[in-house]
Structures are given as structure tokens and as C-alpha cells.
Amino acid sequence: MKELVEVIAKALVDHPDEVVVTQTENNKGITVELHVAKEDMGKVIGKQGRIAKAIRSVVKAAASRDDQNVMVEIV
């Protein structure tokens, strides 16, 4: 899941070298944290959070194939 979020985020931002994705696992599932440059935050979130919601939907669909629970947090 980490690689999927990283590929999507790098395609959206102006500074792809500043994209950092971390993945942690706990008893509730997998948490993926996305860190981008301050000036790219709006591009990742989108108007009214539409792009962020789309990223979460794609990751959730990919995770459902493996029967996993994944949360994406944009920090």
C-alpha cells in the first residue's frame, strides 16, 4: 500500500522528491501516512477534499483484494 500511495502522490505534486510515505501496522490494520511539501498540500487534498477522498478510495479498493483494513492519513 505504501508504494501505491507514493506513486499517486508523486504524480500530483510539484516537488516529488519531498514526498515521504510511512506505513505502520497495528491490531486495527495498516496506517499509511503521507507527508508532502507545504506548498503541495492543496494539490494532494484538492477542493473540498475530493482528491484525498479519491486516494483513500483507491487504496481501500486495493486493500480489499488482500482482505486488509487500510487508513490513509495526510500529514
mmCIF file of the N, C-alpha and C atoms, coordinates in Angstrom:
data_MODEL
# 
_entry.id   MODEL 
# 
loop_
_atom_site.group_PDB 
_atom_site.id 
_atom_site.type_symbol 
_atom_site.label_atom_id 
_atom_site.label_alt_id 
_atom_site.label_comp_id 
_atom_site.label_asym_id 
_atom_site.label_entity_id 
_atom_site.label_seq_id 
_atom_site.pdbx_PDB_ins_code 
_atom_site.Cartn_x 
_atom_site.Cartn_y 
_atom_site.Cartn_z 
_atom_site.occupancy 
_atom_site.B_iso_or_equiv 
_atom_site.pdbx_formal_charge 
_atom_site.auth_seq_id 
_atom_site.auth_comp_id 
_atom_site.auth_asym_id 
_atom_site.auth_atom_id 
_atom_site.pdbx_PDB_model_num 
ATOM 1   N N  . MET A 1 1  ? 0.814   -1.194 0.000  1.00 0.00 ? 1  MET A N  1 
ATOM 2   C CA . MET A 1 1  ? 0.000   0.000  0.000  1.00 0.00 ? 1  MET A CA 1 
ATOM 3   C C  . MET A 1 1  ? 0.859   1.259  0.000  1.00 0.00 ? 1  MET A C  1 
ATOM 4   N N  . LYS A 1 2  ? 1.998   1.167  0.662  1.00 0.00 ? 2  LYS A N  1 
ATOM 5   C CA . LYS A 1 2  ? 2.906   2.305  0.742  1.00 0.00 ? 2  LYS A CA 1 
ATOM 6   C C  . LYS A 1 2  ? 3.342   2.748  -0.658 1.00 0.00 ? 2  LYS A C  1 
ATOM 7   N N  . GLU A 1 3  ? 3.680   1.800  -1.503 1.00 0.00 ? 3  GLU A N  1 
ATOM 8   C CA . GLU A 1 3  ? 4.143   2.122  -2.850 1.00 0.00 ? 3  GLU A CA 1 
ATOM 9   C C  . GLU A 1 3  ? 3.034   2.754  -3.683 1.00 0.00 ? 3  GLU A C  1 
ATOM 10  N N  . LEU A 1 4  ? 1.820   2.273  -3.518 1.00 0.00 ? 4  LEU A N  1 
ATOM 11  C CA . LEU A 1 4  ? 0.681   2.816  -4.259 1.00 0.00 ? 4  LEU A CA 1 
ATOM 12  C C  . LEU A 1 4  ? 0.445   4.278  -3.904 1.00 0.00 ? 4  LEU A C  1 
ATOM 13  N N  . VAL A 1 5  ? 0.432   4.594  -2.629 1.00 0.00 ? 5  VAL A N  1 
ATOM 14  C CA . VAL A 1 5  ? 0.230   5.977  -2.188 1.00 0.00 ? 5  VAL A CA 1 
ATOM 15  C C  . VAL A 1 5  ? 1.373   6.864  -2.674 1.00 0.00 ? 5  VAL A C  1 
ATOM 16  N N  . GLU A 1 6  ? 2.586   6.341  -2.644 1.00 0.00 ? 6  GLU A N  1 
ATOM 17  C CA . GLU A 1 6  ? 3.750   7.120  -3.075 1.00 0.00 ? 6  GLU A CA 1 
ATOM 18  C C  . GLU A 1 6  ? 3.680   7.449  -4.563 1.00 0.00 ? 6  GLU A C  1 
ATOM 19  N N  . VAL A 1 7  ? 3.303   6.502  -5.384 1.00 0.00 ? 7  VAL A N  1 
ATOM 20  C CA . VAL A 1 7  ? 3.199   6.730  -6.825 1.00 0.00 ? 7  VAL A CA 1 
ATOM 21  C C  . VAL A 1 7  ? 2.119   7.765  -7.131 1.00 0.00 ? 7  VAL A C  1 
ATOM 22  N N  . ILE A 1 8  ? 0.985   7.650  -6.488 1.00 0.00 ? 8  ILE A N  1 
ATOM 23  C CA . ILE A 1 8  ? -0.112  8.596  -6.717 1.00 0.00 ? 8  ILE A CA 1 
ATOM 24  C C  . ILE A 1 8  ? 0.294   9.996  -6.287 1.00 0.00 ? 8  ILE A C  1 
ATOM 25  N N  . ALA A 1 9  ? 0.891   10.112 -5.109 1.00 0.00 ? 9  ALA A N  1 
ATOM 26  C CA . ALA A 1 9  ? 1.262   11.428 -4.583 1.00 0.00 ? 9  ALA A CA 1 
ATOM 27  C C  . ALA A 1 9  ? 2.339   12.092 -5.430 1.00 0.00 ? 9  ALA A C  1 
ATOM 28  N N  . LYS A 1 10 ? 3.332   11.339 -5.863 1.00 0.00 ? 10 LYS A N  1 
ATOM 29  C CA . LYS A 1 10 ? 4.400   11.920 -6.670 1.00 0.00 ? 10 LYS A CA 1 
ATOM 30  C C  . LYS A 1 10 ? 3.888   12.414 -8.013 1.00 0.00 ? 10 LYS A C  1 
ATOM 31  N N  . ALA A 1 11 ? 2.836   11.792 -8.530 1.00 0.00 ? 11 ALA A N  1 
ATOM 32  C CA . ALA A 1 11 ? 2.259   12.241 -9.793 1.00 0.00 ? 11 ALA A CA 1 
ATOM 33  C C  . ALA A 1 11 ? 1.485   13.549 -9.633 1.00 0.00 ? 11 ALA A C  1 
ATOM 34  N N  . LEU A 1 12 ? 1.026   13.844 -8.438 1.00 0.00 ? 12 LEU A N  1 
ATOM 35  C CA . LEU A 1 12 ? 0.197   15.025 -8.207 1.00 0.00 ? 12 LEU A CA 1 
ATOM 36  C C  . LEU A 1 12 ? 0.979   16.285 -7.861 1.00 0.00 ? 12 LEU A C  1 
ATOM 37  N N  . VAL A 1 13 ? 2.114   16.160 -7.195 1.00 0.00 ? 13 VAL A N  1 
ATOM 38  C CA . VAL A 1 13 ? 2.792   17.312 -6.598 1.00 0.00 ? 13 VAL A CA 1 
ATOM 39  C C  . VAL A 1 13 ? 3.848   17.918 -7.528 1.00 0.00 ? 13 VAL A C  1 
ATOM 40  N N  . ASP A 1 14 ? 4.287   19.141 -7.180 1.00 0.00 ? 14 ASP A N  1 
ATOM 41  C CA . ASP A 1 14 ? 5.356   19.819 -7.909 1.00 0.00 ? 14 ASP A CA 1 
ATOM 42  C C  . ASP A 1 14 ? 6.735   19.412 -7.416 1.00 0.00 ? 14 ASP A C  1 
ATOM 43  N N  . HIS A 1 15 ? 6.831   18.969 -6.165 1.00 0.00 ? 15 HIS A N  1 
ATOM 44  C CA . HIS A 1 15 ? 8.102   18.580 -5.556 1.00 0.00 ? 15 HIS A CA 1 
ATOM 45  C C  . HIS A 1 15 ? 8.050   17.099 -5.160 1.00 0.00 ? 15 HIS A C  1 
ATOM 46  N N  . PRO A 1 16 ? 8.185   16.191 -6.135 1.00 0.00 ? 16 PRO A N  1 
ATOM 47  C CA . PRO A 1 16 ? 8.059   14.762 -5.814 1.00 0.00 ? 16 PRO A CA 1 
ATOM 48  C C  . PRO A 1 16 ? 9.176   14.226 -4.926 1.00 0.00 ? 16 PRO A C  1 
ATOM 49  N N  . ASP A 1 17 ? 10.309  14.920 -4.884 1.00 0.00 ? 17 ASP A N  1 
ATOM 50  C CA . ASP A 1 17 ? 11.403  14.446 -4.036 1.00 0.00 ? 17 ASP A CA 1 
ATOM 51  C C  . ASP A 1 17 ? 11.124  14.671 -2.554 1.00 0.00 ? 17 ASP A C  1 
ATOM 52  N N  . GLU A 1 18 ? 10.121  15.491 -2.226 1.00 0.00 ? 18 GLU A N  1 
ATOM 53  C CA . GLU A 1 18 ? 9.784   15.752 -0.822 1.00 0.00 ? 18 GLU A CA 1 
ATOM 54  C C  . GLU A 1 18 ? 8.622   14.894 -0.318 1.00 0.00 ? 18 GLU A C  1 
ATOM 55  N N  . VAL A 1 19 ? 8.160   13.967 -1.131 1.00 0.00 ? 19 VAL A N  1 
ATOM 56  C CA . VAL A 1 19 ? 7.073   13.065 -0.722 1.00 0.00 ? 19 VAL A CA 1 
ATOM 57  C C  . VAL A 1 19 ? 7.667   11.952 0.145  1.00 0.00 ? 19 VAL A C  1 
ATOM 58  N N  . VAL A 1 20 ? 7.103   11.792 1.346  1.00 0.00 ? 20 VAL A N  1 
ATOM 59  C CA . VAL A 1 20 ? 7.538   10.737 2.262  1.00 0.00 ? 20 VAL A CA 1 
ATOM 60  C C  . VAL A 1 20 ? 6.298   9.966  2.703  1.00 0.00 ? 20 VAL A C  1 
ATOM 61  N N  . VAL A 1 21 ? 6.354   8.663  2.537  1.00 0.00 ? 21 VAL A N  1 
ATOM 62  C CA . VAL A 1 21 ? 5.236   7.796  2.928  1.00 0.00 ? 21 VAL A CA 1 
ATOM 63  C C  . VAL A 1 21 ? 5.743   6.791  3.945  1.00 0.00 ? 21 VAL A C  1 
ATOM 64  N N  . THR A 1 22 ? 5.044   6.702  5.082  1.00 0.00 ? 22 THR A N  1 
ATOM 65  C CA . THR A 1 22 ? 5.392   5.718  6.100  1.00 0.00 ? 22 THR A CA 1 
ATOM 66  C C  . THR A 1 22 ? 4.199   4.804  6.339  1.00 0.00 ? 22 THR A C  1 
ATOM 67  N N  . GLN A 1 23 ? 4.483   3.557  6.653  1.00 0.00 ? 23 GLN A N  1 
ATOM 68  C CA . GLN A 1 23 ? 3.436   2.573  6.869  1.00 0.00 ? 23 GLN A CA 1 
ATOM 69  C C  . GLN A 1 23 ? 3.663   1.891  8.209  1.00 0.00 ? 23 GLN A C  1 
ATOM 70  N N  . THR A 1 24 ? 2.618   1.854  9.029  1.00 0.00 ? 24 THR A N  1 
ATOM 71  C CA . THR A 1 24 ? 2.683   1.165  10.313 1.00 0.00 ? 24 THR A CA 1 
ATOM 72  C C  . THR A 1 24 ? 1.515   0.202  10.413 1.00 0.00 ? 24 THR A C  1 
ATOM 73  N N  . GLU A 1 25 ? 1.738   -0.876 11.139 1.00 0.00 ? 25 GLU A N  1 
ATOM 74  C CA . GLU A 1 25 ? 0.679   -1.871 11.335 1.00 0.00 ? 25 GLU A CA 1 
ATOM 75  C C  . GLU A 1 25 ? 0.333   -1.968 12.814 1.00 0.00 ? 25 GLU A C  1 
ATOM 76  N N  . ASN A 1 26 ? -0.948  -2.131 13.086 1.00 0.00 ? 26 ASN A N  1 
ATOM 77  C CA . ASN A 1 26 ? -1.401  -2.364 14.456 1.00 0.00 ? 26 ASN A CA 1 
ATOM 78  C C  . ASN A 1 26 ? -2.532  -3.377 14.409 1.00 0.00 ? 26 ASN A C  1 
ATOM 79  N N  . ASN A 1 27 ? -3.216  -3.563 15.534 1.00 0.00 ? 27 ASN A N  1 
ATOM 80  C CA . ASN A 1 27 ? -4.270  -4.583 15.588 1.00 0.00 ? 27 ASN A CA 1 
ATOM 81  C C  . ASN A 1 27 ? -5.501  -4.206 14.764 1.00 0.00 ? 27 ASN A C  1 
ATOM 82  N N  . LYS A 1 28 ? -5.681  -2.936 14.444 1.00 0.00 ? 28 LYS A N  1 
ATOM 83  C CA . LYS A 1 28 ? -6.837  -2.499 13.648 1.00 0.00 ? 28 LYS A CA 1 
ATOM 84  C C  . LYS A 1 28 ? -6.566  -2.556 12.150 1.00 0.00 ? 28 LYS A C  1 
ATOM 85  N N  . GLY A 1 29 ? -5.315  -2.656 11.749 1.00 0.00 ? 29 GLY A N  1 
ATOM 86  C CA . GLY A 1 29 ? -4.981  -2.713 10.332 1.00 0.00 ? 29 GLY A CA 1 
ATOM 87  C C  . GLY A 1 29 ? -3.709  -1.935 10.033 1.00 0.00 ? 29 GLY A C  1 
ATOM 88  N N  . ILE A 1 30 ? -3.643  -1.407 8.835  1.00 0.00 ? 30 ILE A N  1 
ATOM 89  C CA . ILE A 1 30 ? -2.460  -0.688 8.374  1.00 0.00 ? 30 ILE A CA 1 
ATOM 90  C C  . ILE A 1 30 ? -2.775  0.797  8.295  1.00 0.00 ? 30 ILE A C  1 
ATOM 91  N N  . THR A 1 31 ? -1.840  1.626  8.766  1.00 0.00 ? 31 THR A N  1 
ATOM 92  C CA . THR A 1 31 ? -1.970  3.071  8.660  1.00 0.00 ? 31 THR A CA 1 
ATOM 93  C C  . THR A 1 31 ? -0.851  3.574  7.760  1.00 0.00 ? 31 THR A C  1 
ATOM 94  N N  . VAL A 1 32 ? -1.229  4.312  6.717  1.00 0.00 ? 32 VAL A N  1 
ATOM 95  C CA . VAL A 1 32 ? -0.261  4.880  5.787  1.00 0.00 ? 32 VAL A CA 1 
ATOM 96  C C  . VAL A 1 32 ? -0.298  6.392  5.966  1.00 0.00 ? 32 VAL A C  1 
ATOM 97  N N  . GLU A 1 33 ? 0.849   6.991  6.293  1.00 0.00 ? 33 GLU A N  1 
ATOM 98  C CA . GLU A 1 33 ? 0.942   8.439  6.474  1.00 0.00 ? 33 GLU A CA 1 
ATOM 99  C C  . GLU A 1 33 ? 1.664   9.045  5.290  1.00 0.00 ? 33 GLU A C  1 
ATOM 100 N N  . LEU A 1 34 ? 1.081   10.100 4.737  1.00 0.00 ? 34 LEU A N  1 
ATOM 101 C CA . LEU A 1 34 ? 1.641   10.784 3.579  1.00 0.00 ? 34 LEU A CA 1 
ATOM 102 C C  . LEU A 1 34 ? 2.091   12.173 4.000  1.00 0.00 ? 34 LEU A C  1 
ATOM 103 N N  . HIS A 1 35 ? 3.372   12.462 3.797  1.00 0.00 ? 35 HIS A N  1 
ATOM 104 C CA . HIS A 1 35 ? 3.941   13.778 4.089  1.00 0.00 ? 35 HIS A CA 1 
ATOM 105 C C  . HIS A 1 35 ? 4.370   14.407 2.777  1.00 0.00 ? 35 HIS A C  1 
ATOM 106 N N  . VAL A 1 36 ? 3.911   15.636 2.505  1.00 0.00 ? 36 VAL A N  1 
ATOM 107 C CA . VAL A 1 36 ? 4.311   16.363 1.296  1.00 0.00 ? 36 VAL A CA 1 
ATOM 108 C C  . VAL A 1 36 ? 4.789   17.749 1.688  1.00 0.00 ? 36 VAL A C  1 
ATOM 109 N N  . ALA A 1 37 ? 5.381   18.453 0.722  1.00 0.00 ? 37 ALA A N  1 
ATOM 110 C CA . ALA A 1 37 ? 5.825   19.825 0.969  1.00 0.00 ? 37 ALA A CA 1 
ATOM 111 C C  . ALA A 1 37 ? 4.610   20.701 1.259  1.00 0.00 ? 37 ALA A C  1 
ATOM 112 N N  . LYS A 1 38 ? 4.828   21.749 2.026  1.00 0.00 ? 38 LYS A N  1 
ATOM 113 C CA . LYS A 1 38 ? 3.735   22.627 2.447  1.00 0.00 ? 38 LYS A CA 1 
ATOM 114 C C  . LYS A 1 38 ? 2.978   23.208 1.256  1.00 0.00 ? 38 LYS A C  1 
ATOM 115 N N  . GLU A 1 39 ? 3.712   23.613 0.214  1.00 0.00 ? 39 GLU A N  1 
ATOM 116 C CA . GLU A 1 39 ? 3.054   24.217 -0.942 1.00 0.00 ? 39 GLU A CA 1 
ATOM 117 C C  . GLU A 1 39 ? 2.311   23.203 -1.814 1.00 0.00 ? 39 GLU A C  1 
ATOM 118 N N  . ASP A 1 40 ? 2.553   21.903 -1.607 1.00 0.00 ? 40 ASP A N  1 
ATOM 119 C CA . ASP A 1 40 ? 1.846   20.866 -2.355 1.00 0.00 ? 40 ASP A CA 1 
ATOM 120 C C  . ASP A 1 40 ? 0.647   20.293 -1.611 1.00 0.00 ? 40 ASP A C  1 
ATOM 121 N N  . MET A 1 41 ? 0.423   20.737 -0.400 1.00 0.00 ? 41 MET A N  1 
ATOM 122 C CA . MET A 1 41 ? -0.662  20.189 0.416  1.00 0.00 ? 41 MET A CA 1 
ATOM 123 C C  . MET A 1 41 ? -2.023  20.361 -0.272 1.00 0.00 ? 41 MET A C  1 
ATOM 124 N N  . GLY A 1 42 ? -2.268  21.512 -0.860 1.00 0.00 ? 42 GLY A N  1 
ATOM 125 C CA . GLY A 1 42 ? -3.546  21.757 -1.532 1.00 0.00 ? 42 GLY A CA 1 
ATOM 126 C C  . GLY A 1 42 ? -3.765  20.848 -2.715 1.00 0.00 ? 42 GLY A C  1 
ATOM 127 N N  . LYS A 1 43 ? -2.703  20.493 -3.424 1.00 0.00 ? 43 LYS A N  1 
ATOM 128 C CA . LYS A 1 43 ? -2.840  19.617 -4.586 1.00 0.00 ? 43 LYS A CA 1 
ATOM 129 C C  . LYS A 1 43 ? -3.182  18.189 -4.166 1.00 0.00 ? 43 LYS A C  1 
ATOM 130 N N  . VAL A 1 44 ? -2.689  17.777 -3.017 1.00 0.00 ? 44 VAL A N  1 
ATOM 131 C CA . VAL A 1 44 ? -2.962  16.424 -2.551 1.00 0.00 ? 44 VAL A CA 1 
ATOM 132 C C  . VAL A 1 44 ? -4.365  16.334 -1.948 1.00 0.00 ? 44 VAL A C  1 
ATOM 133 N N  . ILE A 1 45 ? -4.807  17.394 -1.289 1.00 0.00 ? 45 ILE A N  1 
ATOM 134 C CA . ILE A 1 45 ? -6.133  17.381 -0.664 1.00 0.00 ? 45 ILE A CA 1 
ATOM 135 C C  . ILE A 1 45 ? -7.220  17.683 -1.695 1.00 0.00 ? 45 ILE A C  1 
ATOM 136 N N  . GLY A 1 46 ? -7.016  18.686 -2.528 1.00 0.00 ? 46 GLY A N  1 
ATOM 137 C CA . GLY A 1 46 ? -7.993  19.033 -3.552 1.00 0.00 ? 46 GLY A CA 1 
ATOM 138 C C  . GLY A 1 46 ? -9.125  19.866 -2.996 1.00 0.00 ? 46 GLY A C  1 
ATOM 139 N N  . LYS A 1 47 ? -9.974  20.351 -3.892 1.00 0.00 ? 47 LYS A N  1 
ATOM 140 C CA . LYS A 1 47 ? -11.124 21.149 -3.477 1.00 0.00 ? 47 LYS A CA 1 
ATOM 141 C C  . LYS A 1 47 ? -12.096 20.276 -2.702 1.00 0.00 ? 47 LYS A C  1 
ATOM 142 N N  . GLN A 1 48 ? -12.426 20.742 -1.517 1.00 0.00 ? 48 GLN A N  1 
ATOM 143 C CA . GLN A 1 48 ? -13.345 20.054 -0.608 1.00 0.00 ? 48 GLN A CA 1 
ATOM 144 C C  . GLN A 1 48 ? -12.901 18.618 -0.316 1.00 0.00 ? 48 GLN A C  1 
ATOM 145 N N  . GLY A 1 49 ? -11.592 18.359 -0.416 1.00 0.00 ? 49 GLY A N  1 
ATOM 146 C CA . GLY A 1 49 ? -11.056 17.040 -0.080 1.00 0.00 ? 49 GLY A CA 1 
ATOM 147 C C  . GLY A 1 49 ? -11.330 15.959 -1.094 1.00 0.00 ? 49 GLY A C  1 
ATOM 148 N N  . ARG A 1 50 ? -11.656 16.332 -2.313 1.00 0.00 ? 50 ARG A N  1 
ATOM 149 C CA . ARG A 1 50 ? -12.025 15.324 -3.317 1.00 0.00 ? 50 ARG A CA 1 
ATOM 150 C C  . ARG A 1 50 ? -10.861 14.433 -3.716 1.00 0.00 ? 50 ARG A C  1 
ATOM 151 N N  . ILE A 1 51 ? -9.675  15.014 -3.885 1.00 0.00 ? 51 ILE A N  1 
ATOM 152 C CA . ILE A 1 51 ? -8.527  14.195 -4.281 1.00 0.00 ? 51 ILE A CA 1 
ATOM 153 C C  . ILE A 1 51 ? -8.115  13.276 -3.143 1.00 0.00 ? 51 ILE A C  1 
ATOM 154 N N  . ALA A 1 52 ? -8.115  13.788 -1.907 1.00 0.00 ? 52 ALA A N  1 
ATOM 155 C CA . ALA A 1 52 ? -7.788  12.954 -0.751 1.00 0.00 ? 52 ALA A CA 1 
ATOM 156 C C  . ALA A 1 52 ? -8.776  11.802 -0.631 1.00 0.00 ? 52 ALA A C  1 
ATOM 157 N N  . LYS A 1 53 ? -10.029 12.071 -0.864 1.00 0.00 ? 53 LYS A N  1 
ATOM 158 C CA . LYS A 1 53 ? -11.054 11.030 -0.800 1.00 0.00 ? 53 LYS A CA 1 
ATOM 159 C C  . LYS A 1 53 ? -10.841 9.991  -1.901 1.00 0.00 ? 53 LYS A C  1 
ATOM 160 N N  . ALA A 1 54 ? -10.424 10.451 -3.085 1.00 0.00 ? 54 ALA A N  1 
ATOM 161 C CA . ALA A 1 54 ? -10.166 9.529  -4.195 1.00 0.00 ? 54 ALA A CA 1 
ATOM 162 C C  . ALA A 1 54 ? -8.956  8.646  -3.902 1.00 0.00 ? 54 ALA A C  1 
ATOM 163 N N  . ILE A 1 55 ? -7.906  9.226  -3.307 1.00 0.00 ? 55 ILE A N  1 
ATOM 164 C CA . ILE A 1 55 ? -6.727  8.435  -2.935 1.00 0.00 ? 55 ILE A CA 1 
ATOM 165 C C  . ILE A 1 55 ? -7.127  7.359  -1.937 1.00 0.00 ? 55 ILE A C  1 
ATOM 166 N N  . ARG A 1 56 ? -7.919  7.741  -0.941 1.00 0.00 ? 56 ARG A N  1 
ATOM 167 C CA . ARG A 1 56 ? -8.359  6.766  0.066  1.00 0.00 ? 56 ARG A CA 1 
ATOM 168 C C  . ARG A 1 56 ? -9.211  5.664  -0.563 1.00 0.00 ? 56 ARG A C  1 
ATOM 169 N N  . SER A 1 57 ? -10.052 6.018  -1.532 1.00 0.00 ? 57 SER A N  1 
ATOM 170 C CA . SER A 1 57 ? -10.901 5.023  -2.192 1.00 0.00 ? 57 SER A CA 1 
ATOM 171 C C  . SER A 1 57 ? -10.073 4.018  -2.991 1.00 0.00 ? 57 SER A C  1 
ATOM 172 N N  . VAL A 1 58 ? -9.060  4.500  -3.708 1.00 0.00 ? 58 VAL A N  1 
ATOM 173 C CA . VAL A 1 58 ? -8.207  3.613  -4.495 1.00 0.00 ? 58 VAL A CA 1 
ATOM 174 C C  . VAL A 1 58 ? -7.438  2.666  -3.575 1.00 0.00 ? 58 VAL A C  1 
ATOM 175 N N  . VAL A 1 59 ? -6.892  3.204  -2.492 1.00 0.00 ? 59 VAL A N  1 
ATOM 176 C CA . VAL A 1 59 ? -6.134  2.376  -1.552 1.00 0.00 ? 59 VAL A CA 1 
ATOM 177 C C  . VAL A 1 59 ? -7.051  1.358  -0.874 1.00 0.00 ? 59 VAL A C  1 
ATOM 178 N N  . LYS A 1 60 ? -8.244  1.779  -0.514 1.00 0.00 ? 60 LYS A N  1 
ATOM 179 C CA . LYS A 1 60 ? -9.190  0.858  0.121  1.00 0.00 ? 60 LYS A CA 1 
ATOM 180 C C  . LYS A 1 60 ? -9.591  -0.260 -0.835 1.00 0.00 ? 60 LYS A C  1 
ATOM 181 N N  . ALA A 1 61 ? -9.761  0.064  -2.111 1.00 0.00 ? 61 ALA A N  1 
ATOM 182 C CA . ALA A 1 61 ? -10.103 -0.961 -3.103 1.00 0.00 ? 61 ALA A CA 1 
ATOM 183 C C  . ALA A 1 61 ? -8.959  -1.949 -3.286 1.00 0.00 ? 61 ALA A C  1 
ATOM 184 N N  . ALA A 1 62 ? -7.730  -1.433 -3.315 1.00 0.00 ? 62 ALA A N  1 
ATOM 185 C CA . ALA A 1 62 ? -6.575  -2.323 -3.447 1.00 0.00 ? 62 ALA A CA 1 
ATOM 186 C C  . ALA A 1 62 ? -6.401  -3.188 -2.202 1.00 0.00 ? 62 ALA A C  1 
ATOM 187 N N  . ALA A 1 63 ? -6.695  -2.641 -1.043 1.00 0.00 ? 63 ALA A N  1 
ATOM 188 C CA . ALA A 1 63 ? -6.554  -3.394 0.204  1.00 0.00 ? 63 ALA A CA 1 
ATOM 189 C C  . ALA A 1 63 ? -7.636  -4.458 0.346  1.00 0.00 ? 63 ALA A C  1 
ATOM 190 N N  . SER A 1 64 ? -8.792  -4.219 -0.215 1.00 0.00 ? 64 SER A N  1 
ATOM 191 C CA . SER A 1 64 ? -9.878  -5.190 -0.084 1.00 0.00 ? 64 SER A CA 1 
ATOM 192 C C  . SER A 1 64 ? -9.562  -6.492 -0.827 1.00 0.00 ? 64 SER A C  1 
ATOM 193 N N  . ARG A 1 65 ? -8.712  -6.410 -1.845 1.00 0.00 ? 65 ARG A N  1 
ATOM 194 C CA . ARG A 1 65 ? -8.306  -7.634 -2.541 1.00 0.00 ? 65 ARG A CA 1 
ATOM 195 C C  . ARG A 1 65 ? -7.516  -8.550 -1.618 1.00 0.00 ? 65 ARG A C  1 
ATOM 196 N N  . ASP A 1 66 ? -6.738  -7.955 -0.705 1.00 0.00 ? 66 ASP A N  1 
ATOM 197 C CA . ASP A 1 66 ? -5.940  -8.722 0.238  1.00 0.00 ? 66 ASP A CA 1 
ATOM 198 C C  . ASP A 1 66 ? -6.641  -8.889 1.580  1.00 0.00 ? 66 ASP A C  1 
ATOM 199 N N  . ASP A 1 67 ? -7.900  -8.447 1.665  1.00 0.00 ? 67 ASP A N  1 
ATOM 200 C CA . ASP A 1 67 ? -8.701  -8.529 2.887  1.00 0.00 ? 67 ASP A CA 1 
ATOM 201 C C  . ASP A 1 67 ? -8.007  -7.820 4.056  1.00 0.00 ? 67 ASP A C  1 
ATOM 202 N N  . GLN A 1 68 ? -7.572  -6.560 3.805  1.00 0.00 ? 68 GLN A N  1 
ATOM 203 C CA . GLN A 1 68 ? -6.900  -5.759 4.813  1.00 0.00 ? 68 GLN A CA 1 
ATOM 204 C C  . GLN A 1 68 ? -7.699  -4.488 5.073  1.00 0.00 ? 68 GLN A C  1 
ATOM 205 N N  . ASN A 1 69 ? -7.461  -3.894 6.231  1.00 0.00 ? 69 ASN A N  1 
ATOM 206 C CA . ASN A 1 69 ? -8.062  -2.614 6.574  1.00 0.00 ? 69 ASN A CA 1 
ATOM 207 C C  . ASN A 1 69 ? -6.946  -1.563 6.538  1.00 0.00 ? 69 ASN A C  1 
ATOM 208 N N  . VAL A 1 70 ? -7.070  -0.567 5.669  1.00 0.00 ? 70 VAL A N  1 
ATOM 209 C CA . VAL A 1 70 ? -6.020  0.440  5.495  1.00 0.00 ? 70 VAL A CA 1 
ATOM 210 C C  . VAL A 1 70 ? -6.602  1.825  5.683  1.00 0.00 ? 70 VAL A C  1 
ATOM 211 N N  . MET A 1 71 ? -5.893  2.651  6.465  1.00 0.00 ? 71 MET A N  1 
ATOM 212 C CA . MET A 1 71 ? -6.261  4.057  6.654  1.00 0.00 ? 71 MET A CA 1 
ATOM 213 C C  . MET A 1 71 ? -5.151  4.910  6.053  1.00 0.00 ? 71 MET A C  1 
ATOM 214 N N  . VAL A 1 72 ? -5.517  5.955  5.304  1.00 0.00 ? 72 VAL A N  1 
ATOM 215 C CA . VAL A 1 72 ? -4.535  6.888  4.741  1.00 0.00 ? 72 VAL A CA 1 
ATOM 216 C C  . VAL A 1 72 ? -4.695  8.217  5.443  1.00 0.00 ? 72 VAL A C  1 
ATOM 217 N N  . GLU A 1 73 ? -3.602  8.705  6.033  1.00 0.00 ? 73 GLU A N  1 
ATOM 218 C CA . GLU A 1 73 ? -3.602  9.989  6.714  1.00 0.00 ? 73 GLU A CA 1 
ATOM 219 C C  . GLU A 1 73 ? -2.646  10.930 5.978  1.00 0.00 ? 73 GLU A C  1 
ATOM 220 N N  . ILE A 1 74 ? -3.117  12.125 5.683  1.00 0.00 ? 74 ILE A N  1 
ATOM 221 C CA . ILE A 1 74 ? -2.282  13.147 5.040  1.00 0.00 ? 74 ILE A CA 1 
ATOM 222 C C  . ILE A 1 74 ? -1.837  14.103 6.128  1.00 0.00 ? 74 ILE A C  1 
ATOM 223 N N  . VAL A 1 75 ? -0.513  14.136 6.370  1.00 0.00 ? 75 VAL A N  1 
ATOM 224 C CA . VAL A 1 75 ? 0.029   14.919 7.468  1.00 0.00 ? 75 VAL A CA 1 
ATOM 225 C C  . VAL A 1 75 ? 0.707   16.167 6.926  1.00 0.00 ? 75 VAL A C  1 
# 
